[in-house]
Amino acid sequence: MKEEKSFFKLMQKVPGGLIIVPMLIGVLANTFIPNVLEIGGFTSGMFKTGTACLLGMFLLLNGASIDVKKIGMPLYKGCTLTLMKFVVGIILGLLVAKIGGAAGFCGITSMAMIAGITNSAGGLYLGLAQQYGDETDAGAISILSLNDGPFFTMIAMGTAGMASIPIESFIATLIPLIIGIIWGKSGQNIP
């Protein structure tokens, strides 16, 4: 009997494929046929101008999926990973600043180093965690999502003496997550 092959099953064979394959398709579409994504309405909003909205929904839905009774290990994993990325980002950023000054080292400025290390691809992490990890690995995204925006990069740059810390960015990142946790908790109480 012949096994049916679906695009979804093919994507699952690639590590993180549920994130990587659509992202690659989007990159190719935006590179070779960008006018298709600029037709307006929901298409442009989702694929061209809606990054902040999509990240906000990502945080909201992650918050809604958190079971506050089982928050211990995901909280520990998320905090540990976030702290390590933050510390390593600051150390390498300061090292690049010390070696290369404002011009950077080998074309990489300290700001680029800090931004590259303190930020993450939350969707890719979640895809890999769901495919290869357990529920505590996937739950850690609630904390790791805090570094999907500019907040930790700005803190690291502030620590390195390169920028000020925008408290509004931190609050703006937490609000969708907190609303999601509240909504998710209220949905768990429904019989």
C-alpha positions as CSV (number, residue, x, y, z in Angstrom):
1,M,0.0,0.0,0.0
2,K,1.4,3.4,-1.0
3,E,1.9,5.8,1.9
4,E,0.4,9.3,1.4
5,K,2.8,12.1,1.5
6,S,1.6,15.5,2.6
7,F,3.4,18.8,2.7
8,F,2.9,18.9,6.4
9,K,4.6,15.6,6.9
10,L,7.5,16.7,4.7
11,M,7.9,19.8,6.8
12,Q,8.0,17.8,10.0
13,K,11.0,15.8,8.7
14,V,13.1,19.0,8.8
15,P,14.2,20.0,12.3
16,G,12.1,23.0,13.2
17,G,10.5,22.6,9.7
18,L,7.1,23.9,10.8
19,I,8.8,27.3,11.3
20,I,11.7,27.1,8.9
21,V,9.9,26.0,5.7
22,P,7.1,28.7,5.8
23,M,9.8,31.3,6.7
24,L,11.9,30.2,3.7
25,I,8.8,30.3,1.4
26,G,8.1,33.8,2.8
27,V,11.7,34.9,2.1
28,L,11.6,33.6,-1.4
29,A,8.2,35.2,-2.1
30,N,9.4,38.5,-0.7
31,T,12.6,38.4,-2.7
32,F,11.2,37.3,-6.1
33,I,7.5,38.3,-6.1
34,P,7.2,41.0,-3.5
35,N,4.2,42.6,-5.1
36,V,2.1,39.5,-4.3
37,L,2.5,40.3,-0.6
38,E,1.7,44.0,-1.0
39,I,-1.9,43.6,-2.3
40,G,-3.2,45.1,0.9
41,G,-5.7,43.9,3.5
42,F,-5.0,41.0,5.7
43,T,-2.3,39.6,3.3
44,S,-0.1,42.7,3.6
45,G,-0.9,43.0,7.3
46,M,0.2,39.5,8.0
47,F,3.2,39.2,5.7
48,K,4.6,42.8,5.4
49,T,3.6,45.1,8.2
50,G,2.2,43.0,11.0
51,T,5.3,41.7,12.8
52,A,4.5,43.5,16.1
53,C,0.9,42.2,16.0
54,L,2.0,38.6,15.3
55,L,4.5,38.7,18.1
56,G,1.9,40.1,20.4
57,M,-0.5,37.3,19.5
58,F,2.4,34.8,19.9
59,L,2.9,36.0,23.5
60,L,-0.8,36.1,24.2
61,L,-1.3,32.5,23.0
62,N,1.8,31.3,24.9
63,G,0.5,32.9,28.1
64,A,-2.9,31.2,27.6
65,S,-1.2,27.8,27.2
66,I,0.6,28.1,30.6
67,D,-0.7,26.0,33.4
68,V,0.1,28.0,36.4
69,K,0.1,24.8,38.6
70,K,3.0,23.4,36.5
71,I,5.0,26.6,36.0
72,G,8.1,25.6,38.1
73,M,10.3,23.8,35.6
74,P,9.3,25.9,32.5
75,L,10.0,29.0,34.6
76,Y,13.4,27.6,35.7
77,K,14.4,26.6,32.1
78,G,13.2,29.9,30.6
79,C,14.9,32.0,33.2
80,T,18.2,30.0,32.9
81,L,18.2,30.2,29.1
82,T,17.3,33.9,29.0
83,L,19.9,34.8,31.7
84,M,22.7,32.9,29.9
85,K,21.9,34.6,26.6
86,F,21.9,37.9,28.3
87,V,25.2,37.4,30.1
88,V,26.9,35.9,27.1
89,G,25.6,38.8,24.9
90,I,26.9,41.4,27.3
91,I,30.3,39.7,27.6
92,L,30.8,39.3,23.8
93,G,29.5,42.8,23.1
94,L,31.9,44.3,25.6
95,L,34.7,42.2,24.1
96,V,34.0,43.4,20.6
97,A,33.8,47.0,21.8
98,K,37.2,46.6,23.6
99,I,38.9,45.0,20.6
100,G,37.4,47.0,17.8
101,G,36.0,50.1,19.4
102,A,33.0,51.8,17.7
103,A,34.0,50.2,14.3
104,G,33.6,46.7,15.8
105,F,35.6,43.6,15.0
106,C,35.6,42.0,11.6
107,G,32.7,44.2,10.5
108,I,30.6,43.2,13.6
109,T,29.8,46.0,15.9
110,S,29.2,45.5,19.6
111,M,25.5,46.5,19.1
112,A,25.1,43.8,16.4
113,M,26.8,41.2,18.6
114,I,24.6,42.1,21.6
115,A,21.4,42.1,19.5
116,G,22.2,38.8,17.8
117,I,23.0,37.0,21.0
118,T,20.4,38.4,23.4
119,N,17.5,38.0,21.0
120,S,16.1,34.7,19.8
121,A,13.7,33.2,17.3
122,G,10.9,32.1,19.6
123,G,8.9,30.4,17.0
124,L,11.8,28.3,15.9
125,Y,12.6,27.4,19.5
126,L,9.0,26.5,20.1
127,G,8.9,24.3,17.0
128,L,12.0,22.5,18.0
129,A,10.8,22.2,21.6
130,Q,7.5,20.7,20.6
131,Q,9.2,18.3,18.1
132,Y,12.2,17.2,20.3
133,G,11.5,18.4,23.8
134,D,8.9,17.9,26.4
135,E,6.1,20.2,27.7
136,T,8.5,22.0,30.1
137,D,10.8,22.9,27.2
138,A,7.8,24.2,25.3
139,G,6.6,26.0,28.4
140,A,9.9,27.8,28.7
141,I,8.9,29.9,25.7
142,S,6.8,32.1,28.0
143,I,10.0,33.5,29.5
144,L,12.2,33.2,26.4
145,S,9.6,35.3,24.5
146,L,10.6,38.3,26.6
147,N,13.8,38.5,24.5
148,D,11.9,38.4,21.1
149,G,11.7,42.2,21.2
150,P,14.3,44.9,21.8
151,F,14.1,44.9,25.7
152,F,17.0,42.7,26.6
153,T,19.1,44.1,23.8
154,M,18.5,47.6,25.2
155,I,19.3,46.5,28.8
156,A,22.5,44.8,27.6
157,M,23.5,48.0,25.7
158,G,22.6,50.1,28.7
159,T,24.8,47.8,30.9
160,A,27.6,48.2,28.4
161,G,27.1,52.0,28.5
162,M,25.8,52.3,24.9
163,A,22.1,53.1,25.5
164,S,19.3,53.9,28.0
165,I,16.8,51.2,29.2
166,P,13.3,51.6,28.0
167,I,11.0,50.3,30.7
168,E,8.0,50.7,28.4
169,S,9.4,47.9,26.1
170,F,9.5,45.5,29.1
171,I,5.9,46.4,30.1
172,A,4.7,46.2,26.5
173,T,6.1,42.7,26.3
174,L,4.6,41.5,29.5
175,I,1.1,42.8,29.0
176,P,0.0,40.3,26.3
177,L,1.7,37.5,28.2
178,I,-0.1,38.4,31.4
179,I,-3.5,38.7,29.6
180,G,-2.9,35.3,28.0
181,I,-2.1,33.7,31.4
182,I,-5.3,35.2,32.9
183,W,-7.5,34.1,29.9
184,G,-5.9,30.7,29.9
185,K,-6.5,30.3,33.7
186,S,-10.1,31.4,33.4
187,G,-10.6,28.9,30.5
188,Q,-9.3,26.1,32.7
189,N,-12.0,26.7,35.3
190,I,-14.8,26.1,32.8
191,P,-16.4,22.7,33.3
